[in-house]
Amino acid sequence: MAVSTKHVLQQGPVIKTLAGVAWAALRQGKGTGAGSFATPSEELIGLVDPLPAGLVKDYIRHVGGDPSSYKGLLPAHLFPQWSFPLASQTLRGVPYPLFKVLNGGCRLQIHEHLPAGTPLRARARLEGIDDNGRRAVLHQRVVTGTDQTPNALTADLYAIVVHDKKTREQNGVTGASKKKAKARIPHDAEELARWKLRADAGLDFAKLTGDFNPVHWVRPYAKAFGFRNTILHGFSTMARTIETIQRTLFAGSIHALKSIDVQFTEPLVLPHEVGVYLGETREDGRTVYVGDAPGGPAYLVGTFQ
């Protein structure tokens, strides 16, 4: 069932910011590649109005959760809805082409669950830039809380810009870049669940979060970027993974998961049927994968505690 378009009217701040970022990217042009930019940046602070209860319920259902499990609490993985406007502002002035920024991954730490129906306070800054001449990783951090628990939720975001050949040469990097082996699902991984993702899954997630990047819902735009069709938001894949873990491993409890760290390793082209797979336990947590089948490529690789 498609998500109601009424939620689009509730995404004003996010859509306004997205439009501002797009305009800044157009004015910026192709960017300059590596350059000087002081990090960490100045911390930005934003107040978040209480989210509409209907939007929160529809969002939870959309990513495979049960609204009754939250009982007056917000799902931690809904953080992009209020974080995106503030996080986007931390990238203003960086010496990279904003239109080439890709979502590389995220680490989410849940110290306390955020209450629903309560104003929130978010703080964001650009923590650092790791530029090796071939690509740049922009590390952003958004901390969300209330007056009583100011550090309830911490999200570390990793945006990636891959430099083109000309920029690599300007950075003193020569020769073809060595292709990194694709992440794959272990053959012995245990399947937890399967998702049937419709062609409009990207559009529905955009209605609920305000992230209307056209690569997720406009097919000609996605094809212009080299994809066969639109691709699912990385944060949608992450949210669905969290709900699957909670449902299958923790009997529906939302309080067991304390942190999750994921990388978006391949674009997940829509429509698609994929599985969530549980892997080995390591020092940094239990491994989890999203992909077609054991032995096949992974669209998400992560660890959780």
Sequence and secondary structure as in RCSB ss.txt:
>XXXX:A:sequence
MAVSTKHVLQQGPVIKTLAGVAWAALRQGKGTGAGSFATPSEELIGLVDPLPAGLVKDYIRHVGGDPSSYKGLLP
AHLFPQWSFPLASQTLRGVPYPLFKVLNGGCRLQIHEHLPAGTPLRARARLEGIDDNGRRAVLHQRVVTGTDQTP
NALTADLYAIVVHDKKTREQNGVTGASKKKAKARIPHDAEELARWKLRADAGLDFAKLTGDFNPVHWVRPYAKAF
GFRNTILHGFSTMARTIETIQRTLFAGSIHALKSIDVQFTEPLVLPHEVGVYLGETREDGRTVYVGDAPGGPAYL
VGTFQ
>XXXX:A:secstr
    GGGGGG HHHHHHHHHHHHHHHHHTT  SS    SS   EEEEE    HHHHHHHHHHTT  GGGTSSB  
GGGTHHHHHHHHHHTTTT SS GGG EEEEEEEEESS  BTTS EEEEEEEEEEEE SSEEEEEEEEEEE SS T
TSEEEEEEEEEE  HHHHHHTT  S        B  TT EEEEEEEE TTHHHHHHHHH    GGGT HHHHHHT
T SS B  HHHHHHHHHHHHHHHHSTT SSS  EEEEEE S  BSSEEEEEEEEEEETTEEEEEEESSTTSBEEE
EEEE 
